Amino acid sequence: MFAAIRYYRTTADSVDEVVRRVREGFVPVIRDTPGFVAYLVLAPRHNEVVSVSVFEDRSSAEESNKKAEEWVSQNLNELLPAPEFAEGDVVVYETR
């Protein structure tokens, strides 16, 4: 498995609008990407949003990054600047 992490500092007063748009608009896009395993959005601090996409392989994760970049620029451009990226092989994965 391979994970892609995107870190955003939002200019919005609250991440609520970002989360609403992502849930309604982006989740269906990423969920339909081949190799999809999981997608999580975190709000670690005020005005911060972190997304974690998990895929079966690197190429699927890279495709998700392209989709995310395009979707954010079209749907959240006024709320989110370009993200910082991190990606890598998932070396520990455990579920209940």
CNS distance restraints for C-alpha pairs under 8 A (distance, minus, plus):
assign (resid   1 and name CA) (resid  54 and name CA) 6.91 0.50 0.50
assign (resid   1 and name CA) (resid  55 and name CA) 5.68 0.50 0.50
assign (resid   1 and name CA) (resid  56 and name CA) 4.40 0.50 0.50
assign (resid   1 and name CA) (resid  57 and name CA) 5.31 0.50 0.50
assign (resid   1 and name CA) (resid  58 and name CA) 7.57 0.50 0.50
assign (resid   1 and name CA) (resid  89 and name CA) 6.01 0.50 0.50
assign (resid   1 and name CA) (resid  90 and name CA) 5.38 0.50 0.50
assign (resid   2 and name CA) (resid  54 and name CA) 5.80 0.50 0.50
assign (resid   2 and name CA) (resid  55 and name CA) 5.33 0.50 0.50
assign (resid   2 and name CA) (resid  56 and name CA) 6.08 0.50 0.50
assign (resid   2 and name CA) (resid  57 and name CA) 5.29 0.50 0.50
assign (resid   2 and name CA) (resid  58 and name CA) 5.48 0.50 0.50
assign (resid   2 and name CA) (resid  61 and name CA) 6.58 0.50 0.50
assign (resid   2 and name CA) (resid  87 and name CA) 7.40 0.50 0.50
assign (resid   2 and name CA) (resid  88 and name CA) 5.70 0.50 0.50
assign (resid   2 and name CA) (resid  89 and name CA) 4.39 0.50 0.50
assign (resid   2 and name CA) (resid  90 and name CA) 5.21 0.50 0.50
assign (resid   3 and name CA) (resid  52 and name CA) 6.73 0.50 0.50
assign (resid   3 and name CA) (resid  53 and name CA) 5.49 0.50 0.50
assign (resid   3 and name CA) (resid  54 and name CA) 4.39 0.50 0.50
assign (resid   3 and name CA) (resid  55 and name CA) 6.22 0.50 0.50
assign (resid   3 and name CA) (resid  58 and name CA) 7.83 0.50 0.50
assign (resid   3 and name CA) (resid  61 and name CA) 6.49 0.50 0.50
assign (resid   3 and name CA) (resid  87 and name CA) 5.52 0.50 0.50
assign (resid   3 and name CA) (resid  88 and name CA) 5.62 0.50 0.50
assign (resid   3 and name CA) (resid  89 and name CA) 6.28 0.50 0.50
assign (resid   3 and name CA) (resid  90 and name CA) 6.21 0.50 0.50
assign (resid   4 and name CA) (resid  52 and name CA) 5.80 0.50 0.50
assign (resid   4 and name CA) (resid  53 and name CA) 5.15 0.50 0.50
assign (resid   4 and name CA) (resid  54 and name CA) 6.52 0.50 0.50
assign (resid   4 and name CA) (resid  61 and name CA) 6.00 0.50 0.50
assign (resid   4 and name CA) (resid  62 and name CA) 7.58 0.50 0.50
assign (resid   4 and name CA) (resid  65 and name CA) 7.21 0.50 0.50
assign (resid   4 and name CA) (resid  85 and name CA) 7.29 0.50 0.50
assign (resid   4 and name CA) (resid  86 and name CA) 6.04 0.50 0.50
assign (resid   4 and name CA) (resid  87 and name CA) 4.38 0.50 0.50
assign (resid   4 and name CA) (resid  88 and name CA) 6.83 0.50 0.50
assign (resid   5 and name CA) (resid  50 and name CA) 7.03 0.50 0.50
assign (resid   5 and name CA) (resid  51 and name CA) 5.66 0.50 0.50
assign (resid   5 and name CA) (resid  52 and name CA) 4.57 0.50 0.50
assign (resid   5 and name CA) (resid  53 and name CA) 6.42 0.50 0.50
assign (resid   5 and name CA) (resid  85 and name CA) 5.70 0.50 0.50
assign (resid   5 and name CA) (resid  86 and name CA) 5.03 0.50 0.50
assign (resid   5 and name CA) (resid  87 and name CA) 5.84 0.50 0.50
assign (resid   6 and name CA) (resid  50 and name CA) 5.63 0.50 0.50
assign (resid   6 and name CA) (resid  51 and name CA) 5.22 0.50 0.50
assign (resid   6 and name CA) (resid  52 and name CA) 6.62 0.50 0.50
assign (resid   6 and name CA) (resid  83 and name CA) 5.78 0.50 0.50
assign (resid   6 and name CA) (resid  84 and name CA) 5.71 0.50 0.50
assign (resid   6 and name CA) (resid  85 and name CA) 4.77 0.50 0.50
assign (resid   6 and name CA) (resid  86 and name CA) 6.57 0.50 0.50
assign (resid   7 and name CA) (resid  48 and name CA) 7.47 0.50 0.50
assign (resid   7 and name CA) (resid  49 and name CA) 6.05 0.50 0.50
assign (resid   7 and name CA) (resid  50 and name CA) 4.52 0.50 0.50
assign (resid   7 and name CA) (resid  51 and name CA) 6.64 0.50 0.50
assign (resid   7 and name CA) (resid  83 and name CA) 5.21 0.50 0.50
assign (resid   7 and name CA) (resid  84 and name CA) 5.06 0.50 0.50
assign (resid   7 and name CA) (resid  85 and name CA) 6.43 0.50 0.50
assign (resid   8 and name CA) (resid  48 and name CA) 5.77 0.50 0.50
assign (resid   8 and name CA) (resid  49 and name CA) 5.13 0.50 0.50
assign (resid   8 and name CA) (resid  50 and name CA) 6.14 0.50 0.50
assign (resid   8 and name CA) (resid  80 and name CA) 6.53 0.50 0.50
assign (resid   8 and name CA) (resid  81 and name CA) 6.87 0.50 0.50
assign (resid   8 and name CA) (resid  82 and name CA) 7.08 0.50 0.50
assign (resid   8 and name CA) (resid  83 and name CA) 4.81 0.50 0.50
assign (resid   8 and name CA) (resid  84 and name CA) 6.68 0.50 0.50
assign (resid   9 and name CA) (resid  47 and name CA) 5.68 0.50 0.50
assign (resid   9 and name CA) (resid  48 and name CA) 4.61 0.50 0.50
assign (resid   9 and name CA) (resid  49 and name CA) 6.40 0.50 0.50
assign (resid   9 and name CA) (resid  80 and name CA) 6.71 0.50 0.50
assign (resid   9 and name CA) (resid  81 and name CA) 7.07 0.50 0.50
assign (resid   9 and name CA) (resid  83 and name CA) 7.64 0.50 0.50
assign (resid  10 and name CA) (resid  15 and name CA) 7.28 0.50 0.50
assign (resid  10 and name CA) (resid  47 and name CA) 4.95 0.50 0.50
assign (resid  10 and name CA) (resid  48 and name CA) 5.81 0.50 0.50
assign (resid  10 and name CA) (resid  49 and name CA) 7.08 0.50 0.50
assign (resid  10 and name CA) (resid  79 and name CA) 5.71 0.50 0.50
assign (resid  10 and name CA) (resid  80 and name CA) 4.90 0.50 0.50
assign (resid  10 and name CA) (resid  81 and name CA) 6.93 0.50 0.50
assign (resid  11 and name CA) (resid  47 and name CA) 6.68 0.50 0.50
assign (resid  11 and name CA) (resid  79 and name CA) 5.43 0.50 0.50
assign (resid  11 and name CA) (resid  80 and name CA) 6.44 0.50 0.50
assign (resid  11 and name CA) (resid  81 and name CA) 7.99 0.50 0.50
assign (resid  12 and name CA) (resid  47 and name CA) 6.66 0.50 0.50
assign (resid  12 and name CA) (resid  79 and name CA) 5.62 0.50 0.50
assign (resid  12 and name CA) (resid  80 and name CA) 7.96 0.50 0.50
assign (resid  13 and name CA) (resid  47 and name CA) 6.78 0.50 0.50
assign (resid  14 and name CA) (resid  46 and name CA) 7.09 0.50 0.50
assign (resid  14 and name CA) (resid  47 and name CA) 6.24 0.50 0.50
assign (resid  15 and name CA) (resid  19 and name CA) 6.07 0.50 0.50
assign (resid  15 and name CA) (resid  43 and name CA) 7.42 0.50 0.50
assign (resid  15 and name CA) (resid  46 and name CA) 7.64 0.50 0.50
assign (resid  15 and name CA) (resid  47 and name CA) 6.23 0.50 0.50
assign (resid  15 and name CA) (resid  48 and name CA) 7.40 0.50 0.50
assign (resid  15 and name CA) (resid  49 and name CA) 7.22 0.50 0.50
assign (resid  16 and name CA) (resid  20 and name CA) 6.12 0.50 0.50
assign (resid  17 and name CA) (resid  21 and name CA) 6.22 0.50 0.50
assign (resid  18 and name CA) (resid  22 and name CA) 6.13 0.50 0.50
assign (resid  18 and name CA) (resid  76 and name CA) 7.22 0.50 0.50
assign (resid  18 and name CA) (resid  79 and name CA) 7.32 0.50 0.50
assign (resid  19 and name CA) (resid  23 and name CA) 5.98 0.50 0.50
assign (resid  19 and name CA) (resid  41 and name CA) 7.91 0.50 0.50
assign (resid  20 and name CA) (resid  24 and name CA) 6.15 0.50 0.50
assign (resid  21 and name CA) (resid  25 and name CA) 5.59 0.50 0.50
assign (resid  21 and name CA) (resid  26 and name CA) 7.25 0.50 0.50
assign (resid  21 and name CA) (resid  75 and name CA) 7.81 0.50 0.50
assign (resid  21 and name CA) (resid  76 and name CA) 7.98 0.50 0.50
assign (resid  22 and name CA) (resid  26 and name CA) 4.77 0.50 0.50
assign (resid  22 and name CA) (resid  27 and name CA) 6.15 0.50 0.50
assign (resid  23 and name CA) (resid  27 and name CA) 5.37 0.50 0.50
assign (resid  23 and name CA) (resid  28 and name CA) 7.99 0.50 0.50
assign (resid  24 and name CA) (resid  28 and name CA) 7.45 0.50 0.50
assign (resid  25 and name CA) (resid  29 and name CA) 7.16 0.50 0.50
assign (resid  26 and name CA) (resid  30 and name CA) 6.28 0.50 0.50
assign (resid  26 and name CA) (resid  68 and name CA) 7.63 0.50 0.50
assign (resid  26 and name CA) (resid  71 and name CA) 7.01 0.50 0.50
assign (resid  27 and name CA) (resid  31 and name CA) 5.86 0.50 0.50
assign (resid  27 and name CA) (resid  39 and name CA) 7.83 0.50 0.50
assign (resid  28 and name CA) (resid  32 and name CA) 6.32 0.50 0.50
assign (resid  29 and name CA) (resid  33 and name CA) 6.83 0.50 0.50
assign (resid  29 and name CA) (resid  67 and name CA) 7.87 0.50 0.50
assign (resid  30 and name CA) (resid  36 and name CA) 7.33 0.50 0.50
assign (resid  30 and name CA) (resid  39 and name CA) 7.94 0.50 0.50
assign (resid  30 and name CA) (resid  64 and name CA) 6.42 0.50 0.50
assign (resid  30 and name CA) (resid  67 and name CA) 7.53 0.50 0.50
assign (resid  30 and name CA) (resid  68 and name CA) 7.94 0.50 0.50
assign (resid  31 and name CA) (resid  36 and name CA) 6.05 0.50 0.50
assign (resid  31 and name CA) (resid  38 and name CA) 7.87 0.50 0.50
assign (resid  31 and name CA) (resid  39 and name CA) 7.85 0.50 0.50
assign (resid  32 and name CA) (resid  36 and name CA) 7.19 0.50 0.50
assign (resid  33 and name CA) (resid  60 and name CA) 7.21 0.50 0.50
assign (resid  33 and name CA) (resid  63 and name CA) 7.93 0.50 0.50
assign (resid  33 and name CA) (resid  64 and name CA) 7.04 0.50 0.50
assign (resid  34 and name CA) (resid  60 and name CA) 6.41 0.50 0.50
assign (resid  35 and name CA) (resid  55 and name CA) 5.18 0.50 0.50
assign (resid  35 and name CA) (resid  56 and name CA) 4.91 0.50 0.50
assign (resid  35 and name CA) (resid  57 and name CA) 6.79 0.50 0.50
assign (resid  35 and name CA) (resid  60 and name CA) 5.78 0.50 0.50
assign (resid  36 and name CA) (resid  53 and name CA) 7.99 0.50 0.50
assign (resid  36 and name CA) (resid  54 and name CA) 6.51 0.50 0.50
assign (resid  36 and name CA) (resid  55 and name CA) 4.66 0.50 0.50
assign (resid  36 and name CA) (resid  56 and name CA) 6.53 0.50 0.50
assign (resid  36 and name CA) (resid  60 and name CA) 7.40 0.50 0.50
assign (resid  37 and name CA) (resid  53 and name CA) 7.79 0.50 0.50
assign (resid  37 and name CA) (resid  54 and name CA) 5.32 0.50 0.50
assign (resid  37 and name CA) (resid  55 and name CA) 4.98 0.50 0.50
assign (resid  37 and name CA) (resid  56 and name CA) 6.57 0.50 0.50
assign (resid  38 and name CA) (resid  53 and name CA) 5.92 0.50 0.50
assign (resid  38 and name CA) (resid  54 and name CA) 5.03 0.50 0.50
assign (resid  38 and name CA) (resid  55 and name CA) 7.00 0.50 0.50
assign (resid  39 and name CA) (resid  51 and name CA) 7.24 0.50 0.50
assign (resid  39 and name CA) (resid  52 and name CA) 5.69 0.50 0.50
assign (resid  39 and name CA) (resid  53 and name CA) 4.54 0.50 0.50
assign (resid  39 and name CA) (resid  54 and name CA) 6.25 0.50 0.50
assign (resid  40 and name CA) (resid  51 and name CA) 5.62 0.50 0.50
assign (resid  40 and name CA) (resid  52 and name CA) 5.13 0.50 0.50
assign (resid  40 and name CA) (resid  53 and name CA) 6.56 0.50 0.50
assign (resid  41 and name CA) (resid  49 and name CA) 6.94 0.50 0.50
assign (resid  41 and name CA) (resid  50 and name CA) 5.67 0.50 0.50
assign (resid  41 and name CA) (resid  51 and name CA) 4.38 0.50 0.50
assign (resid  41 and name CA) (resid  52 and name CA) 6.40 0.50 0.50
assign (resid  42 and name CA) (resid  49 and name CA) 5.78 0.50 0.50
assign (resid  42 and name CA) (resid  50 and name CA) 5.01 0.50 0.50
assign (resid  42 and name CA) (resid  51 and name CA) 6.20 0.50 0.50
assign (resid  43 and name CA) (resid  47 and name CA) 7.87 0.50 0.50
assign (resid  43 and name CA) (resid  48 and name CA) 5.80 0.50 0.50
assign (resid  43 and name CA) (resid  49 and name CA) 4.87 0.50 0.50
assign (resid  43 and name CA) (resid  50 and name CA) 6.41 0.50 0.50
assign (resid  44 and name CA) (resid  48 and name CA) 6.31 0.50 0.50
assign (resid  44 and name CA) (resid  49 and name CA) 6.89 0.50 0.50
assign (resid  44 and name CA) (resid  50 and name CA) 7.54 0.50 0.50
assign (resid  45 and name CA) (resid  49 and name CA) 7.88 0.50 0.50
assign (resid  53 and name CA) (resid  61 and name CA) 7.09 0.50 0.50
assign (resid  53 and name CA) (resid  64 and name CA) 7.71 0.50 0.50
assign (resid  54 and name CA) (resid  61 and name CA) 6.94 0.50 0.50
assign (resid  55 and name CA) (resid  60 and name CA) 6.10 0.50 0.50
assign (resid  55 and name CA) (resid  61 and name CA) 5.57 0.50 0.50
assign (resid  56 and name CA) (resid  60 and name CA) 7.08 0.50 0.50
assign (resid  56 and name CA) (resid  61 and name CA) 7.95 0.50 0.50
assign (resid  57 and name CA) (resid  61 and name CA) 6.55 0.50 0.50
assign (resid  58 and name CA) (resid  62 and name CA) 6.11 0.50 0.50
assign (resid  58 and name CA) (resid  88 and name CA) 7.99 0.50 0.50
assign (resid  58 and name CA) (resid  89 and name CA) 7.82 0.50 0.50
assign (resid  59 and name CA) (resid  63 and name CA) 6.15 0.50 0.50
assign (resid  60 and name CA) (resid  64 and name CA) 6.26 0.50 0.50
assign (resid  61 and name CA) (resid  65 and name CA) 6.38 0.50 0.50
assign (resid  62 and name CA) (resid  66 and name CA) 6.52 0.50 0.50
assign (resid  63 and name CA) (resid  67 and name CA) 6.29 0.50 0.50
assign (resid  64 and name CA) (resid  68 and name CA) 5.96 0.50 0.50
assign (resid  65 and name CA) (resid  69 and name CA) 6.06 0.50 0.50
assign (resid  66 and name CA) (resid  70 and name CA) 6.22 0.50 0.50
assign (resid  67 and name CA) (resid  71 and name CA) 5.96 0.50 0.50
assign (resid  68 and name CA) (resid  72 and name CA) 5.89 0.50 0.50
assign (resid  69 and name CA) (resid  73 and name CA) 6.17 0.50 0.50
assign (resid  69 and name CA) (resid  82 and name CA) 7.96 0.50 0.50
assign (resid  70 and name CA) (resid  74 and name CA) 6.30 0.50 0.50
assign (resid  71 and name CA) (resid  75 and name CA) 5.88 0.50 0.50
assign (resid  71 and name CA) (resid  76 and name CA) 7.68 0.50 0.50
assign (resid  72 and name CA) (resid  76 and name CA) 4.83 0.50 0.50
assign (resid  72 and name CA) (resid  77 and name CA) 6.01 0.50 0.50
assign (resid  72 and name CA) (resid  80 and name CA) 7.46 0.50 0.50
assign (resid  73 and name CA) (resid  77 and name CA) 4.69 0.50 0.50
assign (resid  76 and name CA) (resid  80 and name CA) 5.81 0.50 0.50
assign (resid  77 and name CA) (resid  81 and name CA) 6.71 0.50 0.50
